[in-house]
Amino acid sequence: MFESAELGHKIDKETFKVEEPKLRAALLEAQEQLREDGSFPVVILISGVDGSGKGETINVLYEWMDPRYMSTHAFYAPTAEERTRPSMWRYWRALPPKGRTGIFSGSWYSQPIAERISNDLSRSDFDQRMDQLNRFEAMLVNEGALVLKFWIHLSKDAQRERLRLIEANPLTRWRVTKASWDRLKTYDKMQEVAGHLLRTTNTPWAPWVVVEGTDDRYRSLTVGRTILESLQRRLADKRDQNSPVAPPFSPRIDRRDLLNSLDMTQSLVKKAYETELATWQARLAEMMHHPEFKKRALILAFEGSDAAGKGGAIRRVMSAMDARQYQIIPIAAPTEEERAQPYLWRFWRHMPRLGRVAIFDRTWFGRVLVERVEGFCSEADWLRAYSEINDFEHDIWRAGGIIVKFWLQITDEEQLKRFDERAKIEHKRFKITEEDWRNREKAGAYHEAVCDMVDRTSTGTAPWTIVESNDKYFARVKILRTICERLEKELKIDPIKAQRAMITKEPKADAASQPTARKAAGSKTDTAKQSKAQRARQLRPEKASAAKKVAATTASEKASEKAGPTA
């Protein structure tokens, strides 16, 4: 894999002196064309062994190009905050917008390499991670990015000599640490891991360029020319990326699907609703403070028909949480900043850290719903979005996120009724727009898009819940119950024990004063009538013995009262 990078490539001073000015001028011109074109970003990865000249290469690029339209991100071990987020979160936030260049020193490959060398990552897990990164880079390219990956190589002897030279120079001595020499001892393992990595992630859309790093002039010219030629070719290539990448979906011959199979008559009377609402809100509040939740994050995704009641449902969920614990993210049309990034970027930036909640009012499924129906993206874009969204949600789940997705469905008749009611109520009139009325005209297309969305993105780690929302009371309770049941499953909470624990948290009177308290209470409550034995049956099994002791103590006190005072 590295044989061609150990041939002793070298550029003499005279040749470099002639070639450098021409290359610099051409790079600046291409960079200006990129900025004016503004249709794609450039992502450059600079990787390689210690001492191979990665830092010097980046410095040269900053000398040769306009630094105002470049950004460099160096990634080391994850910080405390980054460890509470999905592993790809920090890389998504660093992606350059269209028209600009982003350089990554220590990229998304660094951590898997380090973990594999230290045997903290098995071969199968490493391969799985590489497959994930291949899909990530494919998504970047499909979104328009030009991805250039450089691996700067040194032989073992060349690396040892290079580290000595850097360490001998007072100006660069700080760059060589004990860890640098320790990694030299694992050089053979590093080459094995790096070779496997380059083979498995050398894809047609993001190939690796292996560069020998022994000679500074050769390394700089090689990297510079590769960037220039790739950029020029891409600027000149106005290929059509809008061709379909998958066959059309099969029609539903019997016209039966997920939405028209729902029982839209389900409802709750107000009294039952109030009881159920209080019960499930209390359960949710309890789980938000469960010790296990500190190790997880909750992402609630709300989609649905216009006027289906998403806002009201979200407010009932919020009422069960501490306002310091959650964030509500309303999703509207993308801003200019968001349009300059890959589609999922604006959702990655809002992913909560562990122990927190993000509530999305409209979500990343807009690409396969409104953008598909309204033609805001190409067919190729929304067809590939299904797998990209599944990967996105799986990454979040693997990092500790619990994704609960809701589609709120109402009938056309109920929607029209709510539209008319909103138009008559002054403080609700703002909710109705011309777009809502236009969407009704495309109800069939949206219906088909929703069914396809659920079929293709309801996974074991992030399943969809379809909510029959003609009755708002029923819908709100179903949503709260679904959230609680999902949390119980993910946090491994026994719902029966949790319910018993809530009962035992009622305040207890002092044992000596209990007979008086029961006498004063009379028959006002059923709880006061219960014997100590009945109370013990309500307690959790591990508390039962303590309850029996309380009952025995009370019985002893009664016997003492009958016998009269003792000496």
ABEGO torsion letter per residue (X at the ends): XAAAAAAGBBBBAAAAAAAAAAAAAAAAAAAAAAAAAGABBBBBBBBEBBGAGAAAAAAAAAAABBAAABBBBBBBBBBAAAAABBAAAAAAAABBBBGBBBBBBGBAAAAAAAAAAAGABBAAAAAAAAAAAAAAAAAAAAAGBBBBBBBBBBBAAAAAAAAAAAAABAAAAAABBAAAAAAAAAAAAAAAAAAAAAAAABBAABBBBBBBAABAAAAAAAAAAAAAAAAAAAAABABBAABBABBBBBBBAAGBBAAAABBAABBBBAAAAAAAAAAAAAAAAAAAABAAAAABBBBBBBBEBBGAGAAAAAAAAAAABBAAABBBBBBBBBBAAAAABBAAAAAAAABBBBGBBBBBBEBAAAAABAAAAAGABBAAAAAAAAAAAAAAAAAAAAAGBBBBBBBBBBBAAAAAAAAAAAAABAAAAAABBAAAAAAAAAAAAAAAAAAAAAAAABBAABBBBBBBAABAAAAAAAAAAAAAAAAAAAAGBBAAAAAAAAAAABBBBBAAAAAAAAAAAEAABAAAABBAAAAAAABBAAAAAAAAAAAAAAAAAAAAAAAEBBX
